[in-house]
């Protein structure tokens, strides 16, 4: 694991400590039966009963365990030891069968020997991936022939927006759209937490920006056939100050509805 990934692992170890007690993640509500998957994801991926599902970048496992509650045989993977430890504790406490593996994605083929019906990844993971070609090849490696990749993620266009603006500020461009092999580095004194803006993280982090074409081409080069790509004008949390929450719990830009792509979903199949 290179220095950038080591930096991010320490960052996410710290975030896990914050997240497990945050209102944003509402672990107690999850223990009482709350499903953490958004309705669009459930509808688009469909019935998972009896299917094997690999969840990449699973954090501390609530989405993974939500799929298990819906009948899947689940394996969650994350590079944060703290997150995997918490995921295993949740699985044991709630008596939800699941397997959790601590591994960086590029090293996963050396740490896991199985193919899956579904590979799942969701919401805020792409910025932590240094190389999408490696990522796509790992996905193809773990999919059975005919198996499904499902992604629900923040739109690359939204990720160029200023994420520190106030509620009265209009959308403003801040970050680069086109990818660079070098990540954007955020020093410890500037580190923040999307789940708890008041939290003192105190750890540096590194993020990579990825364009839509980089995403699509990586999947194509890995011999994955894209079944659909959907774009949405809503977001599952207040990722930018200009967003407002609707009655459905989703966040939009009400001053110009249906103008900004904020999230997308993608389904692909391993053909060979």
Steps between C-alpha positions, in 0.01 A plus 500: 500500500653831392524813714181654362296192585662474843399860563143425398482185710595699810242761400223240465600324821436832672175563311370161605537598865295813431240338274393215725362749753374764253138596433579485130557124507241428771641163601230451764231545237675242283506258792123543528458401135556817293618424146792722397459440126324768299179395321645559152784258567261234629271540199774503237701208632187298571455180697825377652356201685743210496762692301864550600589869530841664536488853641815700429596791730230397744607731788364345821250281326147634541423492125659155480284375785193666348554282191533197727166589658357493148622144447847532345809307609729794561871576515612851590847637430669813631860608557426646845566254780280705735211487254526125446523441873177697555329321209580162649370610840174621344460173310554301817282719722206496257551135400516592132725258309775686317870480420721806529854527363754774561679561171593774258315436173804436282617233748163330532565219245778381732267510803178355365436196280141502375281634222172680562163553340514872587770756569357810668651840571328816609513867597823684547753227425649607166706788644704247698595294193841591351466283187163419344651250255631289787166537680301385195728200443453392862123524457512285186725252681239443770188491283363171377431485124164673469549667837391857573689811604280769654625849587310784664728799532540877505510646152847612381345834401377564853847426632643811333266721704606704801404284798563769761252764384217625717128442447458831316796449268432386142680198353865583430776306332793419727667170412641351181282275287766318303707237682858529616727220626586722796229534765382820661651501847311640799718568807391389845405852607257525206346155537125483546226244531187490285312318777587746776622847391597581860720193541875546540649239272862611523618269220620583151335349194552465123227493234504422128265658247356280225309600189202309362699387196770357729234302684335363188823418317642315800193276510509441124870409510420247774252328261195613693190577292309805617128430532386846607621837624254723685557857620308671779440859609496400866752405762466279809657756734594868506823472305498872406364802684259598221297177529164487677325193640162405358208319658642173367820550701716562191706812432458716187573845362146646513593831330561307176337156524609225264802698378794360699601131494576407860510118503506213255442127494657244271444132439746285307536129428802275466443330166789252489 
